[in-house]
Structures are given as structure tokens and as C-alpha cells.
Amino acid sequence: MEFKHDVLIVGAGLAGLRAAVEVAGVADVALISKVFSTRSHSGAAQGGIAGALGNEEPDSWEWHMYDTVKGGDFLTDQDAAEVLAQDALRAIYELEHMGVPFNRTPAGTIAQRAFGGHTRDFGKAPVKRACHAADRTGRVIMDTLYFESLRKGIKVYEEFYLLDLIMQENTVAGLVVYELATGAVHVFHSRVVVLATGGFGKVYKTTSNCFANTGDGVYLAYRAGMPLEDMEFVQFHPTGIYGLGVLISEAARGEGGMLRNGKGDRFMERYAPGLKDLAPRDVISRAIYDEIREGRGIDGRDYIHLDLTHLGKEHLAAKLSDISSFVRIYLGIDPARDLIPVQPTCHYMMGGIPTNLDGQVLGENQQVIQGLYAAGECACVSVHGANRLGCNSLLDLVVFGRRAGKKILQVLESLAWVSLPDHPEMDTLAKIDRLKMRQDGEKAGVLRNEMQEAMMAYCSVFRNKKDLNKALATIQSLMERYEGVAIDNRGLRFNTDLTEALELESLLNLSYIILVSALAREESRGAHFREDYPERDDQNWLKHTMIRKTNDGYNLFYKPVTITRFEPKPRVY
Ligand SMILES: Cc1cc2nc3c(=O)[nH]c(=O)nc-3n(C[C@H](O)[C@H](O)[C@H](O)COP(=O)(O)OP(=O)(O)OC[C@H]3O[C@@H](n4cnc5c(N)ncnc54)[C@H](O)[C@@H]3O)c2cc1C
């Protein structure tokens, strides 16, 4: 079938929903999501959304901006960080007025708690800046925005899977989309496409991310000729449940939780004397691995403990109830009594599709790609630089999702409809047919496991040239083997065998792009730590990595960082 809408938003997480709320009711807008909307990954966000409201103690947006820039190891574009920090107050009060049930202070204002890397007075001490609804902040914001977009009459195509972008001479014309319930391939014609397809933690074996986080939007943009930015910067969150990766939010440490090694020592006192357990994620993840490497993991093994036992049953129930229940369900232990085994888990992608401050996707020469927008974790407005601070993602989604929506409304009338080429779905149909017709071949799951293991072993918290090259060789051979992948299920209805095989194309290509970008950056900055180049090198590397597909493979190039207020300086906590 062919559908037609002025604006197509792909992704029903907070970025897509916030953009939708802005445009709905004014333009003809449709939302497309490969999972049922409210199952989008934003619903898993636990700890909170950052904003210098100053409800619990003095705070200012300049301090928030500074923390964001320093947290990103000075790779953050400072114009973007300024918008983020300054607009946070309006964004959070707007959510409150839409009905988000934030926790309250005794005075009735929005309650706030401490989070990693958020400080007062330009780094002097931790500050309470995270607004939260217990430890289910993403869930309640998402339900509120979903209701709001439905109230405004948005059309939703749920369980529809984007498989191709239709571009005509560098301008968006529409999308090719697969309907999971029927197996039909549809063409959508539009004047604007917003990619809000989230992250791709599924590249790694241990991750806090859901199964849907396979980076389809990022890969499709790359395949269509867009450059990608800063793809080597992958965040590992220090406290995934050992062996599972399921997240124990930083909120646990924001409420007073502490990390302990095999000797029972609170080791972060040695690594970040100022902020201790509330240092940024990259700093703590490296500290955990250092402890493990030096034999101070629990019983000499590869995990450490998160200690919440001193917080008390009542406090845990009031502020960390979901986390407490995860611990009970997955580990069968009681966090009020027992120490929780944790290890770093892949959590967030700082890199993605480059955009300007209004969500417009930027091409190779920084030119705006007509009609194409990106927002949220799939985008790189470069507000997080080399390492994102906790609670800045939810803020990024609602601030830049809204800005994209506003820009769309401003320019929509000037955008002409671009005619669709003849049968734009042919390549996609042929690809699906090839997968279904192949009789013998390897299973996608086998290849995916090998990819995830190689990325985890050779390209996680610590990296070096030898290991990155090993991973690159593995991924290249998996890409060749992918050409022979076969599926068992040839049916039409909810064929997850087929969709998982299709998703693997995105994952393999994104792994390759991460590795190439990481090999090129011969320095250590934020989440990208090269054991063979342990120092940050501003002289040569204070610049964004850009990678673009060419006929001969790829082209790496660089773009300057926007520095407005804060000159780079050593990053100590
Ligand atoms: C466990 C956990 C806890 C977190 N806690 C916090 C927190 O407390 N504070 C904070 O600031 N950040 C937190 N984060 C990070 C934050 O939640 C994410 O970065 C953010 O939710 C991403 O939102 P998004 O809108 O970009 O994408 P998502 O919420 O991931 O949504 C992606 C959407 O795109 C759709 N999609 C993807 N591919 C396709 C396709 N091919 N076709 C159609 N649709 C597609 C999906 O169906 C989905 O609707 C947390 C992350 C995790 C994993």
C-alpha cells in the first residue's frame, strides 16, 4: 500500500513523541514504531531528568552547562550544551503541567536528587539536579507524552518497521516500511522524515539496552549517504547487574549507595576524591576494571559490589522501588540486606546522525539535508561529547525533540512534495525474498553472538590498536558470512526470524563504523580510552570524527568542536 503524510516520525520514544506533540494538530503527522509505542526503550529510564531548578539547594544553568561540557571531556559542542541547560527549566515545568507525577519536596515543589558528574559552583561538590518519579521517570514521561500526542490526533502505525529511506537528490521523499503483523511492505510518501530510532547497545554482549535497540535509523542514514559523527564514543554504565547487564540506575548512588571492592573498600575515594561514587560513568567504569585487573574484584572475579544496605527499607521503597524489585527478581536477594554484584554494561551511544540545534540533519559539508531530521539517542547534536552525564539524555530528548518539531512547522509550507521514484520498495522486497528463499545458510543469531562477543572483548571500556584490529577482522568476516544467512520461518505474520536477520545488517555495519572510528582516534577522551594512547591530546584530537560511506568503503574526516565559554582543561573530579 502507499500512505501519504506531511511528516513521518520514526520512533515512539521520548524524542519522537516530543517532536510529535509539537507538530500534531497543525500538520498531518504520523508516528511509526517497530515496537508497540509505549514499549519503546525510553520507558526503561529510571533515575531522572536533569534541570537546575534549585528546589533542594542552590543551582544554576551555567553550572549545569559547565558540568555537561566537562563531563563530555570538552568534545561537547558548547552552543548545544547551553541550549540544553538553559531550556531545562522550561522543559521540566512543561512536563509537570502536562501531568508528569514527579516526586515532591516537603514544600510541594519538584524533588531532586544527586547524579554522577552534576555539581555546584563549577565542580566544587555534588548538587541535587535530577528530577524524578521514584525510579520510573522514563515510564511516566513517556506515558504522558503518548497520551498527549494521541489527544492531539496523531496517527500511529505501531509494529511497523522502517527498512529504507527514500531520498531524491539529497531530499527526503519517503520511507519503505515492513508491517510486522502481515508481512506487507508499504511505501510512505512525505515531505519530512524525523529519525528518532534510539541507540544500538545491542552491538555488545552485555548491555542495559532492549532488543529493539539495533540502530536501524543510524545505519539507514549512513547507507543513504549521510555522515555519522563521533561513533567511537560508547558509554559503559558502571552498574549493570553482574552477568545480565540489567541496569541499576545511578540514582542508587545518588541516594547514597556506594561501590565496594573484594576487600570491602569504598574504592572510588581513591579515583575521584571529590565526587567519589558520583563521578561520571567513564571514570567509574575504568576504576571498576582497574580494581578487577588488580585482583580486587569480589573473590578475585570480574565484578564488584554496590552497597545499598545502609539506606534502609523505607528509603529503598520510596525512592528505588523498581530497582529493588529487579534485584529481588533477577538475583533473589534483598538490597536492604545484601550487597549487589555489578559490572559495567554498554548503555548509551554518544555518536549518531549529525544535526544542527534544530534537529536538521547535516550532510558532508554541514549543509542541511532537505526534509530530514534526527532527534534523541540516534542523533548527534553533540550535547554529550565524549561521555554523557546521567539524566541529560531524557532532557536532550524533550529539548531537541521539541526544537525539531518547531523547525518543521516553520519550514513545512516551503517544502515541496518530491515525487517518488518508480517502485522504491523493489530493493527491500528483493532482500526479503533472498533471505526467505535461501535454503541452507548460517543463522543470524550465531553471527550476532560472535559480533557481540568480539565487540565486548576488544572494544569496550579499554581499547588498543591490536584488539581493535582483531575485532575489525572478526566483523569483516561476519559481514561476508552475513551474505549467506538463512532463516527457518518463511511466514508473513510476526516473523521475528526475518526481522532479526534484517536488524543484524544494521548491527554489523555499526560495529564496523565504531571500530574504524575508534582505531583512528589515537588519544583517550571520555568513554574512548586507548591503553596505547592514555592521554587526552587537544592539540591533535579536539575535533569530531565524521565517517561517510563511499563507493570504495568509507571516508573519515573531521569537524571542529564549538567552544564558546569554557576552554578545555584537565578533567579531574
Ligand atoms: C535502563 C536504562 C535506564 C536509563 N535511565 C535514564 C535516566 O534515568 N535518565 C536519562 O536521562 N537517561 C536514561 N537512559 C537513557 C535514555 O533512556 C535513552 O537514551 C533514551 O530513552 C532514548 O530515547 P529515544 O527517544 O532516542 O529512543 P527510544 O526510547 O529507544 O525509542 C526508539 C524508538 O524507535 C523505534 N524504532 C527503532 N528502529 C526502528 C525501525 N527500524 N522502524 C520503526 N521504528 C523503529 C522503536 O520502536 C522506538 O519506538 C536510560 C537508558 C536505559 C537503557
The ligand as an SDF file (V2000), in Angstrom:
LIG
                    3D

 53 58  0  0  0  0  0  0  0  0999 V2000
   17.8480    1.0020   31.5810 C   0  0  0  0  0  0  0  0  0  0  0  0
   18.0610    2.4340   31.1660 C   0  0  0  0  0  0  0  0  0  0  0  0
   17.8620    3.4590   32.0680 C   0  0  0  0  0  0  0  0  0  0  0  0
   18.0600    4.7800   31.6760 C   0  0  0  0  0  0  0  0  0  0  0  0
   17.8340    5.7840   32.5880 N   0  0  0  0  0  0  0  0  0  0  0  0
   17.9830    7.0740   32.1800 C   0  0  0  0  0  0  0  0  0  0  0  0
   17.6910    8.1360   33.0810 C   0  0  0  0  0  0  0  0  0  0  0  0
   17.2920    7.9270   34.2210 O   0  0  0  0  0  0  0  0  0  0  0  0
   17.8690    9.4020   32.6350 N   0  0  0  0  0  0  0  0  0  0  0  0
   18.3050    9.6870   31.3800 C   0  0  0  0  0  0  0  0  0  0  0  0
   18.4390   10.8640   31.0390 O   0  0  0  0  0  0  0  0  0  0  0  0
   18.5570    8.6870   30.5070 N   0  0  0  0  0  0  0  0  0  0  0  0
   18.3910    7.3970   30.8680 C   0  0  0  0  0  0  0  0  0  0  0  0
   18.6560    6.3980   29.9790 N   0  0  0  0  0  0  0  0  0  0  0  0
   18.9610    6.7300   28.5680 C   0  0  0  0  0  0  0  0  0  0  0  0
   17.6620    7.0740   27.8340 C   0  0  0  0  0  0  0  0  0  0  0  0
   16.6010    6.3440   28.3840 O   0  0  0  0  0  0  0  0  0  0  0  0
   17.7450    6.7760   26.3360 C   0  0  0  0  0  0  0  0  0  0  0  0
   18.8880    7.3950   25.8210 O   0  0  0  0  0  0  0  0  0  0  0  0
   16.5150    7.3490   25.6450 C   0  0  0  0  0  0  0  0  0  0  0  0
   15.3350    6.8290   26.2200 O   0  0  0  0  0  0  0  0  0  0  0  0
   16.4870    7.1350   24.1400 C   0  0  0  0  0  0  0  0  0  0  0  0
   15.2790    7.6950   23.6820 O   0  0  0  0  0  0  0  0  0  0  0  0
   14.9340    7.8090   22.1480 P   0  0  0  0  0  0  0  0  0  0  0  0
   13.6270    8.5350   22.0420 O   0  0  0  0  0  0  0  0  0  0  0  0
   16.0810    8.3690   21.4080 O   0  0  0  0  0  0  0  0  0  0  0  0
   14.7730    6.3080   21.6620 O   0  0  0  0  0  0  0  0  0  0  0  0
   13.9920    5.0460   22.2840 P   0  0  0  0  0  0  0  0  0  0  0  0
   13.2330    5.3590   23.5050 O   0  0  0  0  0  0  0  0  0  0  0  0
   14.9840    3.9360   22.3240 O   0  0  0  0  0  0  0  0  0  0  0  0
   12.9340    4.7410   21.1550 O   0  0  0  0  0  0  0  0  0  0  0  0
   13.3240    4.2940   19.8700 C   0  0  0  0  0  0  0  0  0  0  0  0
   12.0760    4.1680   19.0420 C   0  0  0  0  0  0  0  0  0  0  0  0
   12.4410    3.9250   17.6910 O   0  0  0  0  0  0  0  0  0  0  0  0
   11.6900    2.8530   17.1770 C   0  0  0  0  0  0  0  0  0  0  0  0
   12.4710    2.2120   16.1200 N   0  0  0  0  0  0  0  0  0  0  0  0
   13.7720    1.8390   16.1430 C   0  0  0  0  0  0  0  0  0  0  0  0
   14.1170    1.3070   14.9540 N   0  0  0  0  0  0  0  0  0  0  0  0
   13.0110    1.3430   14.1720 C   0  0  0  0  0  0  0  0  0  0  0  0
   12.7110    0.9390   12.8560 C   0  0  0  0  0  0  0  0  0  0  0  0
   13.6240    0.3710   12.0630 N   0  0  0  0  0  0  0  0  0  0  0  0
   11.4520    1.1160   12.3990 N   0  0  0  0  0  0  0  0  0  0  0  0
   10.4860    1.6770   13.1650 C   0  0  0  0  0  0  0  0  0  0  0  0
   10.7230    2.0900   14.4280 N   0  0  0  0  0  0  0  0  0  0  0  0
   11.9600    1.9210   14.9160 C   0  0  0  0  0  0  0  0  0  0  0  0
   11.4340    1.9440   18.3740 C   0  0  0  0  0  0  0  0  0  0  0  0
   10.2990    1.1450   18.1340 O   0  0  0  0  0  0  0  0  0  0  0  0
   11.1730    3.0110   19.4520 C   0  0  0  0  0  0  0  0  0  0  0  0
    9.8380    3.4500   19.3740 O   0  0  0  0  0  0  0  0  0  0  0  0
   18.4740    5.0730   30.3560 C   0  0  0  0  0  0  0  0  0  0  0  0
   18.6740    4.0330   29.4540 C   0  0  0  0  0  0  0  0  0  0  0  0
   18.4840    2.7360   29.8570 C   0  0  0  0  0  0  0  0  0  0  0  0
   18.7670    1.6650   28.8590 C   0  0  0  0  0  0  0  0  0  0  0  0
  1  2  1  0
  2  3  1  0
  2 52  2  0
  3  4  2  0
  4  5  1  0
  4 50  1  0
  5  6  2  0
  6  7  1  0
  6 13  1  0
  7  8  2  0
  7  9  1  0
  9 10  1  0
 10 11  2  0
 10 12  1  0
 12 13  2  0
 13 14  1  0
 14 15  1  0
 14 50  1  0
 15 16  1  0
 16 17  1  0
 16 18  1  0
 18 19  1  0
 18 20  1  0
 20 21  1  0
 20 22  1  0
 22 23  1  0
 23 24  1  0
 24 25  2  0
 24 26  1  0
 24 27  1  0
 27 28  1  0
 28 29  2  0
 28 30  1  0
 28 31  1  0
 31 32  1  0
 32 33  1  0
 33 34  1  0
 33 48  1  0
 34 35  1  0
 35 36  1  0
 35 46  1  0
 36 37  1  0
 36 45  1  0
 37 38  2  0
 38 39  1  0
 39 40  1  0
 39 45  2  0
 40 41  1  0
 40 42  2  0
 42 43  1  0
 43 44  2  0
 44 45  1  0
 46 47  1  0
 46 48  1  0
 48 49  1  0
 50 51  2  0
 51 52  1  0
 52 53  1  0
M  END
$$$$
